[in-house]
Amino acid sequence: MSPAPRDAYGRISDYVTGEMPSAEAERMEADMKADPALASAVAECLAMLSEIDETAARLDPSSTLWARIEAALPPASWGRRAAPRARPQLWESLGFWRWTAAATAAAVVVLAAALTYTLSAFGTEPVYVAVLVADNSASPGAIVEIDERGEAWLVPLQEIEVPEGRALQVWTLQDRETGPVSIGLIPDARRLRLNIGALPPTGPDQLFEITLEPETGSPTGRPTGPILFKGTTARAL
């Protein structure tokens, strides 16, 4: 399968997670008819999400929950409800929704990594992929790929607004006693080879994050600005 254009990843994420406005979704579907690579990427992503969905048992929510849902919807929306597939007590759990958002983002970004790994230096496949998302968001902002040689790349998946006099700084955390280590500084969102050569080999569940710092980097050697995106590594499929 030919890789989808890099700017398509954000559209794929918004389309399969239902965040895309209806007018834009119609344009997306027209583009899919004209672009087999894009259509194949969307189909593969939907297949990944279906595997996550199938891990939940099919159970009906409580009648009181349906009443609350219907009360929050316009009257024209009643009668069109779909059968949910999660345990009733989980629907009201903030932790459940956070897990769902993270799982959705991870599935989308695993697809993005599969489509983009051939762009890595010398075409080596990623061994680990870290999904970097903002708090309270299911849309990935970037991924970190670590290839079989131990080299790491930051791959932005959306535009990141950087005020004048500021920069994006990338960090990783391997040891809580040592603390986060800076591995990259860039003035705007772009593909970047990360400086991890002096660090121990990357492993699973290793934290990567992007913060907004002064244009010359953090003055303390530790993150000082807001965390824009963060995520931990998992083995690439």
N, C-alpha and C positions, 0 to 999 in steps of 0.2 A: 504494500500500500504506500503511495506517495505521501510524504508528510504534508499536513495541512499548513497553510500560511500561518506564521507566528501570531499575527493579529487576530486569528480565528479562535484562539483558545478561550479568550474571555467571552466571546459570543457563544461558544459551545457550552461553557459553564452556565451562563445565564439562561440559555435555551433549555437545557436538560433539567435544571433545578427550578424552572418555572418563574424565574425572576425577570425574564424578558417581556417588555410590553407587547401587547397583542399585535400592533402594527409592525413592530420590528420582528416579531416571531414569524409573521407572514412573509416578510422579506427574507428571513433566514431560510424558510422552507423553499422559497423560490430559488435561492442560491444553492440549496442542497440538490435541487433537481438539475441545476446546470453544472454542478461541481461534484463529481463522484467521490473525490478524496474527502471533501467536507461531509458528504452524506455518510460515508463509511466511518469517519471519525465520530460523528454523532451517534450512529448505530452502535459502535463499540462502547461508547461511554454509557449509553442507555442500558446495554447489556451488563456492564459492571454494576450500575446502580440497581438493576433488578436482582443481582446476586445478593446485595446487601438487604434489599427489601424482603427476600425470601427467607432470611434468617429469623424474621419475626413471626410469631404465631398469629394466625388469623383469629382475632377475638373482637367482639363488639364492645364499644364503649358503654358506659352507664347512661341511662336515660337522662339523668341530670346534666351530664356533660353535653349531650346533644341539644338539650334545651338552652344551655349557655351559648353553644355555637350558633344555633339558629337565631337567638336573640341579638347576636352581634352582626348578623348578615342582613342585607336588604331583603325585603319580602320576596323579590323576584328570584332570589338565589335558593329559596327553600325548595326542597323536593329534588335537588340535583346532587345530593350528598353521595360520596363514594364510600364503600365499606373500608374502614381503616384496618390496619394490620398490626396494631401494637397492643400491648397489655393496657387495659383501661387506666390503671393507676399511673402509668408512665406519661400519659398525655398531658397531665397537669404538672409534670416535673420539669423544672428548668434544666436540670442536668441531662434529661433525656433529649431535649431540643438542642442543647449544646453538642451532645454526642452525635445527634443526627446531622447537624450542620457540618461537624468535623468529618464524619464518614462520607458525606456527599462531596465535600471539597476534596477529600483524599482520593475518591474514585475519579473525579474529574481530572485531578492533577496527575494521577498515575497514567491516565490516557495521554495527557499533555506530554509527560515524560517519554512515553513510548513513541510518540510522534516526533519528538525533538531530539532524541538521543543521538541520531545520526549527525546532528549539527555539532556535537561535541568534538573536541580536538581528536584527530585521527580516527574518528568514527567509533570510538570505544563505547560500549554500553554502560549505563549507570548501574552500580551495585546497590547504592542507597539513594533514596529520594526523600527530601524533607519538604512537606507541604507548608508554605508560609501563608497564614490567613490573619486577618484582623479580628479583634475581639468582636463578638456578636455579628459575624458575617460568615456566609457559606461560600463566598467567592474568593478563590485563591488570588493572592497578589503576586506571588513569585514561587519558584521552586528552587531548591538546591540539589544538584546532581553530583554524586561522588562516583567516579568511574573505577574500573577494575585496577587502575594504576595508583589510586589514591588521590587523584586530582579532583578538585571541586569547582563547580560552576554555578553562579547565580543566574537564573533565567527569569526575568520579569514577565508577568502575564497581563499586566495592566499598567496604565500610566500612573505615576506617583508624583503628586504635586510637591515640589521642593521650593520653599521660599528663598529669596535672594539672601546670600550670606550663610546658607545652610547646606548640608550634604546628607546623603544616606550612608550610614555606617552599618556594616554587617558584622555580627558577633556569633560565636559559638560557645557552648558551655559543655565541657567534658568532665570537669571536676569542680564540685561546689566549693571546695576549700580554696582552689586556685581562683575561681570566679570566671566570668565571661572574658573571652579573648577576642580582640578585634582582628578580623580577617579580610577586611575590604572597606574602601571609602570611595564613593562615587558622587558626582554632583547631580546626577539624575538617574532615572531607572534605565539600566542598560545591562546587556549580558556581560558578566564579569568573572574572570578566573580568580578564585579565592585563595588567599595565602594561608594554606593549612599544612604546608610542607614540613614545618618544624614541630607540628603537633603530633601526638600519638594517632594511630589509624582511627578513622571514623567508625563508630559502631552504631547499633540500633538504639533508638530513643535518645539520640543526641540532639540537644536543643540548638536551633539556629534562629536568629532574629534580626530584624532591620529596625534601626532607630534613626530619629532625626537629630542630627548633631550640628555643631558649628562647622563651617566649610573646611576647616583644617583638622577636623576630628574632635573626639571627646577630649577635653582638657585634663581629665582625671585618669584616663586609661580604662574607664568603666562606662557603661551606658549612662548618660545623663538626660537625654531627650526622651520624648514619648516613643513607645514601642509601636511601630506601624504594622508589622507583620511578624509572626513567629510560628514555629512548628518543630516537630521532632522527626528524626529519620526513621524510615522503614525500608526493608529490602524491596528493591524494584522487582516487578513481576517479569 
